[in-house]
Amino acid sequence: MKRILILMLLAASAAAVSGQATTTAKDFDTELDFIFIQEIGMWKTLQSHNLGAFESLLLPDYIEVEKTIQTREQLMANLNTCTIVSFKLRNHQTRMLSADVAVIAYTGSSEIACGESHIASSYNATTTWVRRDGKWLVQLHTEIPIKP
């Protein structure tokens, strides 16, 4: 039953990400599951290289922390040249910091294609989601490399 619920949540999230519908956490059993589904939807949007939909998930003052610290504009400029081939999220944990702020942490792996180059990586990641005007948007994303 839980697997069917997760698949239904994923389908609903994909619709929300593509702009077909606005989905709120009230539509799901728990906000914790909803945040995980939002995270998966964000990665699927990147994988489909729908950069407009991806950018709409990021707050204007978004920050990304990896090897460097990037703003939303810097990240979007870098994404033009690369595509996510595959990704996997494992061992996620979600914490509600307030009614409108959630942090999700997980171990991830992905393969990215940049022209002819393919780069595989494994990392621990966190994403901070903030609810603004009824929509959950990303404020901060971090990735710390780990050995596969």
C-alpha positions in Angstrom: 0.0 0.0 0.0 2.8 2.4 0.9 4.5 1.8 -2.5 1.3 2.7 -4.3 0.9 5.8 -2.2 4.4 6.9 -3.0 3.8 6.3 -6.8 0.6 8.3 -6.6 2.5 11.1 -4.7 5.2 11.1 -7.3 2.7 11.4 -10.1 1.0 14.3 -8.4 4.3 16.0 -7.7 5.4 15.7 -11.4 2.1 17.4 -12.4 2.8 20.2 -9.9 6.4 20.6 -11.1 5.3 20.8 -14.8 2.8 23.6 -14.0 -0.3 21.5 -14.6 -1.5 21.8 -11.1 -0.6 23.3 -7.7 -0.3 20.7 -5.0 0.0 21.4 -1.3 1.1 19.3 1.5 -2.5 19.1 2.7 -3.1 16.7 -0.3 -0.8 14.1 1.3 -0.7 12.0 4.4 2.3 13.9 5.9 4.4 16.9 5.0 7.5 14.8 5.4 6.5 12.5 2.6 5.5 15.5 0.5 8.9 17.1 0.8 10.6 13.8 -0.3 8.3 13.7 -3.3 9.1 17.4 -4.1 12.8 16.5 -4.0 12.3 13.6 -6.4 10.3 15.9 -8.7 13.0 18.5 -8.7 15.6 15.9 -9.8 13.2 14.6 -12.5 12.8 18.1 -13.8 16.6 18.5 -14.0 16.9 15.1 -15.7 14.3 16.1 -18.4 16.4 19.3 -18.8 13.3 21.4 -18.3 15.3 24.4 -17.0 12.4 26.8 -16.9 10.4 24.5 -14.6 13.5 23.8 -12.5 14.3 27.5 -12.1 10.7 28.1 -11.0 11.4 25.8 -8.0 14.2 28.0 -6.7 13.7 31.1 -4.6 15.3 34.3 -6.1 17.9 34.3 -3.3 18.7 30.6 -3.7 22.2 29.4 -2.8 23.9 26.2 -3.9 27.0 24.9 -1.9 29.2 22.3 -3.6 32.8 23.0 -4.6 31.9 26.6 -4.9 28.9 28.7 -3.6 26.6 29.6 -6.5 23.5 31.9 -6.8 20.5 30.8 -8.7 21.7 32.7 -11.8 25.1 31.1 -11.7 23.7 27.6 -11.3 21.2 28.1 -14.2 24.1 29.3 -16.5 26.1 26.2 -15.7 23.1 23.9 -16.3 22.8 25.0 -19.9 25.8 22.8 -20.8 25.0 19.6 -18.8 22.3 17.1 -18.5 21.5 14.5 -15.7 21.6 11.1 -17.2 20.5 9.2 -14.1 20.2 9.8 -10.4 19.4 7.8 -7.2 18.4 9.1 -3.8 18.8 6.9 -0.7 18.4 7.0 3.0 16.5 10.2 3.1 15.6 12.0 6.4 13.3 15.0 6.6 13.0 17.5 9.4 10.3 20.1 9.7 12.0 23.2 11.2 8.8 25.1 11.3 5.4 24.9 9.6 6.9 26.6 6.5 10.5 25.3 6.5 11.7 21.7 5.9 15.2 20.2 5.4 15.7 16.9 3.7 19.1 15.0 3.8 20.0 12.0 1.8 22.7 10.1 0.1 22.6 10.6 -3.7 24.4 9.4 -6.8 24.1 10.7 -10.3 25.6 10.6 -13.7 25.9 13.9 -15.6 26.7 14.4 -19.3 28.5 17.6 -20.3 29.1 17.3 -24.0 31.1 14.1 -24.6 32.1 13.8 -20.9 30.2 11.7 -18.4 30.7 12.3 -14.8 29.5 9.9 -12.1 29.4 11.1 -8.5 28.2 10.1 -5.0 27.4 12.6 -2.3 25.5 13.5 0.8 23.0 16.2 0.1 20.7 18.5 1.9 17.9 20.7 0.5 16.0 23.4 2.4 12.5 23.8 1.3 10.5 27.0 2.2 6.7 27.4 1.8 5.9 30.8 0.2 2.4 31.7 -0.9 1.3 28.1 -0.5 4.1 26.7 -2.7 7.2 24.8 -1.6 10.4 26.3 -3.1 14.1 25.6 -2.6 16.2 28.0 -0.6 19.4 26.1 -0.3 21.0 22.9 -1.7 24.3 21.4 -0.6 26.3 18.3 -1.8 29.3 16.9 -0.2 31.2 14.3 -2.2 31.6 10.7 -0.8 33.4 7.7 -2.2 31.0 5.3 -4.0 
